[in-house]
Amino acid sequence: MVSTVRRSWTVPACLAAALLLGACSTSATTSSPGSSGAPLVIGASMSLSGDFADLAGPAKKGYDLWADTVNAKGGLLGRKVSLKIVDDASNPTQVVTNYQNLITADHVDLVFGPFSSLLTVPAATIASRFGYAFVEPSGGAPQVFALHLHNLFLAQPAPIVTSGDAYAAYILSLPADKRPHTAAYPTADDPFTTAIVTRIRQRLEAAGIRTVYSQTYAAETVDLSPITTRLVAEKPDLIISGTGGADAVAEVKGMVQAHWTPKFVYFTGGPNDPTFPSKVGAANAEGIFGTSDWLAEAKTAGNADFIKAYVAKYGGTAADIDPAAAEAFACGQLLELVAQRTGKIDNATIISALHKGSWPTVEGNLTWDADGATQGADIVVQWVGGKLLPVYPPAEAFAKPIAKPAWAG
């Protein structure tokens, strides 16, 4: 979701050793900040460098913006918020070290989650061992909730697999004579992308849409020409592509160069980036589908104020805001709500409170199951007339879906 539909690379084998290190930690002590006037220190590990740096940048902006806005209101329960953000270099081993240090050496009061499902899996495990609440912005892959951690809360409307449900539902809502007959499913080897692509493929195959090509490529792949060559050769009506951003751009450029346009194009990641049209050409972005967990036009709690504050701090317009910023901002909103409703802001209270009731944020009204998965749904979006607009389901749509025009070259 914009997660933002967000990238979250596969957990490597070396992570096992890092998790064992976390398992060897001695005691699970819950931090209890109380309500004194001392700063409330919130730690987070973020990808300030490495593969995720560009993608994680908006999330850091969201955290920083929330801290500014809550401090302008006097902080939480009379305590100014101080963020301690450390770099994990997009590395799952480093993220374990970071959260161990934040909790045991720096003694932060609370923690926020990192960027991506890859880093959320080990980070949430460490937070759980020490009894810390783990409100996180972008770890929505099935592997995150398979941990069965009671302290984890995703600050998006739904786990990322529902992105597949939303788009599959759109395709299957089309009249039989308008539906695609064939489909291709290339995807990066990543828990975020593969979960969505697999879910869509299962539903579409069950409905009789024939698979003509399926390929999983290494997440770090730069040259996608073999993928686009096969897509052009097979000429599927529909492309469901498990991308994170740069690979979506590469696929579009490959198809443009080959002068072949499919009838439907859906990317798991890429189209939600406000800069996507500038990377592929505005005319080439037209008609491309994605899914979204946040939109500037949404009438969600605090959204108008969030947008106003974001533009004032970072410049640009509402259209320039990446959903990752809203996801991170929502993490802070949840802490504010806990403080308002309970009069406390310690880890045990946060965990107990968030498992009850509904919590209104810029990401919508959030509720969770026992494993921290939210219970809402994402929205199908499409580039229409130079804008990324919600197009399905009809009740949420700002425009009707359009046919994919030919690439502009």
Secondary structure, 3 states (H helix, E strand, C coil): CCCCCCCCCCCCCCHHHHHHHHHCCCCCCCCCCCCCCCCEEEEEEECCCCCCHHHHHHHHHHHHHHHHHHHHCCCECCECEEEEEEECCCCHHHHHHHHHHHHHHCCCCEEECCCCHHHHHHHHHHHHHCCCCEEECCCCCHHHHCCCCCCEEECCCCCCHHHHHHHHHHHHHCCCCCCCCEEEEEEECCHHHHHHHHHHHHHHHHCCCEEEEEEEECCCCCCCHHHHHHHHHHCCCEEEEECCCHHHHHHHHHHHHHCCCCCEEEECCCCCCCCHHHHHCHHHHCCCEEEECCCCCCCCCCHHHHHHHHHHHHCCCHHHCCHHHHHHHHHHHHHHHHHHHHCCCCHHHHHHHHCCCCEEECCEEECECCCCCECCCCEEEEEECCEEEEEECHHHCCCCCCCCCCCCC
